[in-house]
Amino acid sequence: MGGYRRDRTGLLLVDPYNDFLSESIESTSRFAMELGYHGTLVKDATAAFSKEMMHAAHELNGPTFAHAIVTTLELVAALPAPRKEQR
């Protein structure tokens, strides 16, 4: 079972058991999108049983529940810089 964190900016889904995309993460992401959350699918952080299933997850199913489909490098580049602590 994955974990989640909800804050003012959205919902971050983490799957420590490496479940396949077509299972828990996809259904949870779809439900979150229906609730108004912005979804991002990270292509190189997902798994599937075959190349065909991976293609379907990213090219066919992904656009139905993810607002953006990116690589890990693209996601990291888009993150805001860490805030400096004030003393």
Secondary structure, DSSP 8 states (H G I E B T S, - for coil): --EEEEETTEEEEE-TT---TTTHHHHHHHHHHHTT---EEEGGG---SSHHHHHIIIIIIHHHH-SEEE-HHHHHHHS--------
